[in-house]
Amino acid sequence: MLQQKVGRSIRMESSTQAKRPESPSPSPVPGQAELRRVFGAFPTGVTAVAGLADGSPLGIAASSFTSVSLDPPVVSVCTAHSSTTWPRLRHLPRVGISVLGAHQEDACRRLGGRGDDPRGADKFATLRWRAAEGGAVFVEGASAWLECSVYREVTVGDHDIVLLLVHELDSDPAVAPLVFHGSRFRRLEP
């Protein structure tokens, strides 16, 4: 490790960090079909991100959910710039994340589609859901629920990485999660 004195503090760098070139050399970029194929090799859970907007439930499906930090408690999802729903959700004081259960493929398909109703309420027409006092919306029967607020957003390419501060959470270990892998829904085997 290399030590560099900065003011009164010491910053540590590994020798590999210190020798890294300043700008990487350009390399060919894989096509979108190849990226989707390879990215699809990584199994993910599927979540619903939802809240009350003007008194109606509004939500999206996100398979890019991950835990980020325990202190402070932060999770993340990625949202496409093409989303017409996320711009309305991002300004709500609270959003709910429901980790969908293995039996909730239909809920995922509904929330992942573009509904005819510009407010998106029709996506919830056949879903069992509940709203928390702060406006977070949760899909009933999910394997976990997290009540969050937007902590920070980072723009990367055609998506935003949305960091969400967790305020409340719960889970039902009896409900197996829905898994997305290889462009298909799958279930965990016991």
Residue pairs with C-beta under 8 A, 6 or more apart in sequence:
1 12
1 13
1 14
1 15
2 12
2 13
2 14
2 15
2 18
3 10
3 11
3 12
4 10
4 11
4 13
30 38
36 183
40 181
40 182
40 183
41 181
41 182
42 181
43 179
43 180
43 181
43 186
44 63
44 64
44 65
44 179
44 180
44 181
45 63
45 65
45 99
45 100
45 177
45 178
45 179
45 180
46 61
46 62
46 63
46 65
46 99
46 100
46 104
46 108
46 177
46 178
46 179
46 180
46 185
47 61
47 62
47 63
47 65
47 77
47 97
47 98
47 99
47 100
48 59
48 60
48 61
48 62
48 96
48 97
48 98
48 100
48 107
48 108
48 111
48 139
48 142
49 59
49 60
49 61
49 62
49 77
49 89
49 95
49 96
49 97
50 57
50 58
50 59
50 60
50 89
50 95
50 96
50 98
50 111
50 124
50 129
50 136
50 137
50 138
50 139
51 57
51 58
51 59
51 89
51 92
51 94
51 95
51 96
51 135
51 136
51 137
52 58
52 92
52 131
52 135
52 136
52 137
53 88
53 89
53 92
53 119
54 119
56 119
56 120
56 121
56 124
57 120
57 121
57 123
57 124
57 129
57 131
57 137
58 85
58 88
58 89
58 119
58 120
58 121
58 137
59 85
59 89
59 111
59 120
59 123
59 124
59 137
60 79
60 83
60 85
60 86
60 89
60 111
60 112
61 100
61 108
61 109
61 111
61 112
62 77
62 78
62 79
63 180
64 76
64 77
64 78
65 75
65 76
65 77
65 97
65 99
66 75
66 76
67 74
67 75
68 74
68 75
68 76
68 163
72 151
72 165
73 165
73 166
73 169
74 151
74 163
74 164
74 165
74 166
75 97
75 146
75 148
75 163
75 164
75 166
76 161
76 162
76 163
76 164
77 97
77 162
77 164
78 159
78 160
78 161
78 162
79 86
79 159
79 160
79 162
80 86
80 158
80 159
81 158
81 159
81 160
82 158
84 114
84 118
85 120
86 160
86 162
88 120
89 95
90 150
90 153
90 162
92 135
93 134
93 135
93 149
94 132
94 134
94 135
94 136
94 147
94 148
94 149
94 167
95 135
95 136
95 137
95 147
95 148
95 149
95 150
95 164
96 131
96 132
96 136
96 137
96 138
96 145
96 146
96 147
96 148
97 145
97 146
97 148
97 164
98 138
98 139
98 142
98 144
98 145
99 142
99 143
99 144
99 145
99 146
99 171
99 177
100 107
100 108
100 139
100 142
100 143
100 177
100 178
101 141
101 142
101 143
101 175
101 176
101 177
101 178
102 175
102 176
102 177
102 178
102 179
102 187
102 188
103 141
103 178
104 139
104 141
104 142
104 178
105 178
105 185
106 126
107 127
107 139
108 178
108 185
110 123
110 124
110 126
110 127
111 123
113 123
115 121
115 122
115 123
116 122
117 123
124 137
127 139
127 140
128 139
128 140
128 141
129 137
129 138
129 139
129 140
130 137
130 138
130 140
131 137
131 138
132 138
132 147
132 168
134 147
134 167
136 147
136 148
138 145
141 175
142 172
142 175
143 171
143 172
143 173
143 175
143 176
143 177
144 169
144 170
144 171
144 172
144 177
145 169
145 170
145 171
146 164
146 166
146 168
146 169
147 166
147 167
147 168
147 169
148 164
148 165
148 166
148 167
149 164
149 165
149 167
150 162
150 163
150 164
150 165
151 163
151 164
151 165
152 162
152 163
153 160
153 161
153 162
153 163
154 160
154 161
154 163
176 187
176 188
177 188
178 185
178 187
179 185
179 186
179 187
179 188
180 186
